[in-house]
Amino acid sequence: MKTIFKTMLVTSLRDKITMFYSVIFPVALLIGLGYYFDNPAYTPRLLTGVIALSSLFWGVSGIAFQVHWQRSRGVYKLLKLTPFPTISFIFLMTAARTLLGILINLAVLGTGVIFFDMAVTIGAVLGTMGMMFIGILCFTCLGFLISNFAGNEAQINMISNLFFFPMIFGADTFYSLKSAPEWVSTMGGLFPFGYYVHGIRSVLGISSESPLASIMVLLIYTAVLLILAVLTFKWEANANGQIQMKKAKKRQRAVV
Amino acid sequence: MIEIHEVTKKFQDKKKFVTALKHVTFTVKEGQVVGLLGENGAGKTTLLRTIATLLTPTEGMVTVAGFDTMKNSNEVKKRIGVLFGGETGLYDRLTARENLEYFASLYGLSKHETKVRIDDLSRMFGMRDYLNRRVGGFSKGMRQKVAIARTLIHNPEIILFDEPTTGLDITSSNVFRQLVHQLKREGKTIIFSSHIMEEVSMLCDSVAMMHKGELVYQGNLESLYKTEGSRDLNYIFMSKLVRGNEHYAS
C-alpha cells in the first residue's frame, strides 16, 4: 500500500509540465494579478478564485490525462493480472492526487498570506483544507468520468472544456454576476464549481454564508459523479486509443 | 501444470455471436515451453487471456497449478506472469527499480523479498547499469528487459508471452530469446504466441496450432517434424492451415 501510494505521488511530482501549471502558474497568476489590481478589497476574491481554478484543473484535467495514459499503456490490464484489488488502486491514486492538490492549494493560500497580508486563522486553514478535500475529490470524479468517454488526449481537452466554460463563466469566481443575464448564473448553478468557490470563501471568512450548503451540494455531486465514473469505467483502450472495453464487457456478460 | 478442458469462448458482435475459441482442450506440463501459433484472429490472445483470468470461458474449464481460473483467480494470478507484446505497462517517470518495486507491492511481496528479487533479476538480465535510471529514456530493448523483469518479479511458475517480440528490432528480439532460454533452464513453464516460426522452432519443445478458434495441432515439435517429413515449421504451419480450410469448406 505504502509503495503504491508513494509511486502515485512520485509520478505526479515528476511530471514537470503538470507541476508547472498546477503550482507555478497559479502562484504567479495570484502575484501578478494581485499587484496589477492592487486593490485590498478584491484580493480575497482573487485568492479564492485562483485556489478554486487550481483545484478544478488539478482535479479534472490532471486525473483525466493520467487515467487515459494509464489505460492506453495497459496499466489497468496489468493490474487485473495481479491479486491487488483495482478499487484499492483507484482509491490510492485519488488519495495521492487529492493530498497533492491540497498541498498545492495551501501553497497558493500561503502566497496570499505572504504577499498580500491576508489574515488567516489556523481554524480557517483547517476548514479550507477540508473544503479543498471535498472539492478536489469531486473534480477528480469528474476527471475520471471524462476519461471514460474520451478516446484520446484531444477528446479529453474538448470534453473538459464543455464543463470548464459553463463552470468558470457561470460562477462569480473573479467578478460579480449581478449585471449578467439570469441564465448565466442558472447555468453556473448546475455545476459544482460555484458551490466550491462559495465554500472556500465561507471557510476563509471572506463571506458570511455558512459553508454547509456548499458542502452538502459538493458531496451530492461527488456521489453522483463517482457512481457514474464507476459505471462507465473501462479497463482497456483499443489499438487506436479508442476505448471499447465496456462494450466487450457487455457482450461478455450477455454470453457468459 | 495448465489444463484447458473443452474451452469455448463466445463474444457478441452487434447481433451475432462470434466464437473465438471452440472446444479447445490441451495440457501443458511443468517446465514445458509451448509455442502458440495461428493467424490473426485465430484465438491465441483469447486463449492466453482466458488462462490469465482476464476472460471467463463461456464453456469449459481452465486449471492452473490445480486452481480453477474462475473460482480461484487470485491463486492463479500469484502463479502466473504475463507480458503482452507492445505493452510494457511501465511508468516512464519512475526508475527501473521503482517500477519493479511498484509491481512487487502489487503482488504483496515484502521489502526484503522485493530487494532480493530485484537483485536477482537485474543480475540475470544485465540491468544493473540502468536500474536507477528513469525508464522514459530507455531504448526498446532496455524497456523490454524491465518489462520481462516486471513479469517475473513475483517469481511465477508459469509465464505467458503474447507476441513478445512485436515491434522489437533484431537485437532486442535476440535478447528476448536468450532470456527465454534462461527461463527454460530455470524450469519455468512458458506459453508464448508468435508469428515468427524461426523463434518458435528455436525456443519451444512443443507447439499448439490454432485456426479459426480451434486447436488443429498440439504436440512435440520433433514428432511434428517426423510426421510431416519436414523441418520447415513455416511450411508445416501453412499446410495445416490449408487442411483446416478444406475441412471448413467441406
Interface residues (C-beta under 8 A of the other chain):
Chain A: M1 K2 T3 I4 T7 V10 T11 R14 D15 R73 G74 V75 K77 L78 L79 K80 L81 T82 P83 F84 A248 K250 R251 Q252 A254 V255 V256
Chain B: K10 F11 Q12 D13 F17 A52 T53 L54 L55 T56 T58 N74 K77 K78 I80 V82 F84 E87 T88 G89 L90 Y91 R93 L94 E98 E101 Y102 F103 A104 S105 L106 Y107 G108 R134
